[in-house]
Amino acid sequence: MSVQDTKLMTRIAIFASGSGSNAENIANYFNKSQEIDICLFLTNNPNAFVLERAKKLGIKSLIFTKEQFLKTDEILQFLLKNDINLIVLAGFLLKIPEILTKSFPNKIINMHPALMPKFGGKGMYGDNVHKAVVEANETESGTSHQYVNENYDEGEIIFQAKCKVLPTDTHEEVAAKIHELEYEHFPKVISSLI
């Protein structure tokens, strides 16, 4: 048996609350990987388009309630039963409960659509972030990839990518620049951690 045969595959669960475009991009990036298996999409939103993406990609999905996520160990048990080694948050809006942060220390990562520590915290997601960046007359924005702890957007930063914000940019234009950075860098950041 070779060393390659004995190497364990990293099994990743992706949590998303909405469209799931980042989740799909990550899954496609690792589609042929011998080391990384994107094996679960989980969502708290029964109407999230990420569920359609999971079907199309042939990835198992799970819908759960906020109550199940925050007040029980059901999600933890589901992750353990599926031998998950790493959790990726890709547009997931609920705060991660302590039961998960303690069970997966430095094994939960998130991408925030701004240059942390600016424009983070509760309620700062999606267009809310981009509008705040434009209103603050920032000259740059970007993405911050970080480990998740028990507080919103306070985990250790792993990597940041930057883009220019022009005085004429609308929040939609800033969002488009950020999406490009997300698609380019999120899978690479995950790969670098494996």
C-alpha positions as CSV (number, residue, x, y, z in Angstrom):
1,M,0.0,0.0,0.0
2,S,1.4,3.4,-1.0
3,V,1.5,6.5,1.2
4,Q,-1.1,8.0,-1.2
5,D,-3.5,5.1,-0.4
6,T,-3.3,5.7,3.3
7,K,-3.8,9.5,3.1
8,L,-7.2,10.4,4.4
9,M,-9.6,12.3,2.2
10,T,-10.9,15.6,3.7
11,R,-14.7,15.5,3.8
12,I,-16.2,19.0,3.6
13,A,-19.7,20.2,4.5
14,I,-20.8,23.5,3.1
15,F,-23.4,25.6,4.9
16,A,-25.4,28.1,2.8
17,S,-28.6,30.1,3.3
18,G,-29.3,31.4,-0.2
19,S,-28.3,31.0,-3.8
20,G,-25.3,28.8,-3.2
21,S,-23.2,30.1,-6.1
22,N,-20.0,29.9,-4.0
23,A,-21.0,26.4,-2.8
24,E,-21.3,25.3,-6.4
25,N,-18.1,27.0,-7.4
26,I,-16.2,25.3,-4.6
27,A,-17.8,21.9,-5.4
28,N,-16.9,22.3,-9.1
29,Y,-13.3,23.3,-8.2
30,F,-12.8,20.1,-6.2
31,N,-14.8,17.9,-8.5
32,K,-11.9,15.7,-9.6
33,S,-9.9,16.0,-6.4
34,Q,-8.4,12.8,-4.8
35,E,-8.0,14.6,-1.5
36,I,-11.1,16.7,-1.0
37,D,-14.7,15.5,-1.1
38,I,-17.5,18.1,-1.0
39,C,-20.0,15.7,0.3
40,L,-22.8,17.8,2.0
41,F,-24.7,21.0,1.5
42,L,-26.7,22.1,4.5
43,T,-29.2,25.0,4.8
44,N,-31.6,26.6,7.2
45,N,-33.7,27.9,4.3
46,P,-36.1,25.4,2.7
47,N,-36.4,27.7,-0.3
48,A,-32.6,28.3,-0.8
49,F,-31.5,27.7,-4.4
50,V,-28.4,25.9,-3.0
51,L,-30.7,22.9,-2.7
52,E,-31.2,22.9,-6.5
53,R,-27.5,23.2,-7.0
54,A,-26.9,20.2,-4.7
55,K,-29.4,18.1,-6.7
56,K,-27.7,19.1,-10.0
57,L,-24.2,18.3,-8.6
58,G,-25.4,15.0,-6.9
59,I,-24.4,16.2,-3.5
60,K,-26.4,15.1,-0.4
61,S,-28.3,18.0,1.2
62,L,-30.0,18.7,4.5
63,I,-32.5,21.3,5.5
64,F,-32.7,22.1,9.2
65,T,-34.6,24.6,11.4
66,K,-33.0,27.4,13.4
67,E,-34.1,25.6,16.6
68,Q,-32.4,22.3,15.5
69,F,-29.3,24.2,14.7
70,L,-29.0,26.4,17.8
71,K,-30.7,24.3,20.5
72,T,-29.9,20.7,19.8
73,D,-26.9,18.5,18.9
74,E,-28.7,17.1,15.8
75,I,-26.5,18.9,13.3
76,L,-23.3,18.0,15.1
77,Q,-24.4,14.4,15.2
78,F,-25.2,14.5,11.4
79,L,-21.8,15.9,10.6
80,L,-20.0,13.3,12.8
81,K,-22.1,10.5,11.2
82,N,-20.9,11.7,7.8
83,D,-17.2,11.9,8.9
84,I,-16.9,15.6,8.2
85,N,-13.4,17.1,8.8
86,L,-14.0,20.7,7.7
87,I,-17.0,23.0,7.6
88,V,-17.2,25.9,5.0
89,L,-19.7,28.7,5.4
90,A,-20.6,30.1,2.0
91,G,-23.3,32.7,2.5
92,F,-24.6,31.2,5.7
93,L,-26.4,33.7,7.9
94,L,-26.9,32.0,11.3
95,K,-24.4,32.4,14.1
96,I,-22.5,29.2,14.7
97,P,-23.3,27.6,18.1
98,E,-20.7,26.8,20.6
99,I,-21.3,23.0,20.3
100,L,-20.0,23.2,16.7
101,T,-17.1,25.7,17.3
102,K,-15.8,23.5,20.2
103,S,-16.3,20.3,18.2
104,F,-14.5,21.7,15.1
105,P,-11.8,24.0,16.4
106,N,-10.1,25.8,13.5
107,K,-12.1,23.5,11.2
108,I,-14.9,26.0,10.3
109,I,-14.1,28.7,7.8
110,N,-16.0,31.6,6.5
111,M,-15.6,34.2,3.8
112,H,-16.8,37.7,4.6
113,P,-17.3,40.2,1.7
114,A,-15.2,43.0,3.2
115,L,-11.8,43.6,4.5
116,M,-12.1,42.7,8.2
117,P,-12.1,44.0,10.8
118,K,-14.2,46.7,9.0
119,F,-17.9,46.1,8.1
120,G,-18.4,42.9,10.1
121,G,-20.8,41.8,12.8
122,K,-24.4,41.0,13.1
123,G,-26.5,42.1,10.1
124,M,-23.4,42.8,8.0
125,Y,-23.8,40.4,5.0
126,G,-24.4,40.7,1.3
127,D,-25.7,44.1,0.0
128,N,-25.6,45.5,3.6
129,V,-21.8,45.2,3.5
130,H,-21.4,46.7,0.0
131,K,-23.7,49.6,0.7
132,A,-21.8,50.4,3.9
133,V,-18.5,50.3,2.0
134,V,-19.8,52.7,-0.6
135,E,-21.4,55.0,2.0
136,A,-18.1,55.1,3.9
137,N,-16.3,56.3,0.7
138,E,-13.8,53.4,1.0
139,T,-11.2,53.2,-1.7
140,E,-10.8,49.5,-1.5
141,S,-12.8,46.4,-0.4
142,G,-12.3,42.7,-0.7
143,T,-12.8,39.3,0.9
144,S,-11.7,38.1,4.3
145,H,-11.4,34.3,4.8
146,Q,-11.3,33.5,8.5
147,Y,-11.7,30.8,11.0
148,V,-15.0,30.9,12.8
149,N,-15.3,31.2,16.6
150,E,-18.3,31.9,18.9
151,N,-18.6,35.6,17.8
152,Y,-19.7,37.1,14.5
153,D,-16.7,37.9,12.2
154,E,-14.1,37.8,15.0
155,G,-12.1,34.6,14.1
156,E,-8.5,34.7,13.0
157,I,-8.0,35.9,9.4
158,I,-6.5,33.3,7.1
159,F,-6.3,35.3,3.9
160,Q,-7.6,38.6,2.3
161,A,-8.0,39.6,-1.3
162,K,-8.5,43.2,-2.3
163,C,-10.1,45.2,-5.1
164,K,-10.3,49.0,-5.8
165,V,-13.5,50.8,-5.1
166,L,-13.9,53.8,-7.4
167,P,-15.7,57.0,-6.3
168,T,-18.3,56.2,-9.0
169,D,-19.0,52.6,-8.0
170,T,-22.5,51.6,-6.9
171,H,-22.9,48.9,-4.3
172,E,-23.9,46.5,-7.1
173,E,-20.6,47.2,-8.9
174,V,-18.7,46.6,-5.6
175,A,-20.7,43.4,-5.2
176,A,-19.7,42.2,-8.6
177,K,-16.0,42.8,-7.9
178,I,-16.3,40.9,-4.6
179,H,-18.0,38.0,-6.3
180,E,-15.0,37.7,-8.7
181,L,-12.6,37.6,-5.7
182,E,-14.8,35.0,-4.0
183,Y,-14.9,32.6,-6.9
184,E,-11.2,33.0,-7.6
185,H,-9.9,32.7,-4.0
186,F,-12.3,30.7,-1.8
187,P,-11.4,27.3,-3.3
188,K,-7.7,28.1,-3.2
189,V,-7.9,29.1,0.5
190,I,-9.7,25.8,1.3
191,S,-7.0,23.9,-0.6
192,S,-4.2,25.7,1.3
193,L,-5.7,24.5,4.6
194,I,-5.8,20.8,3.7
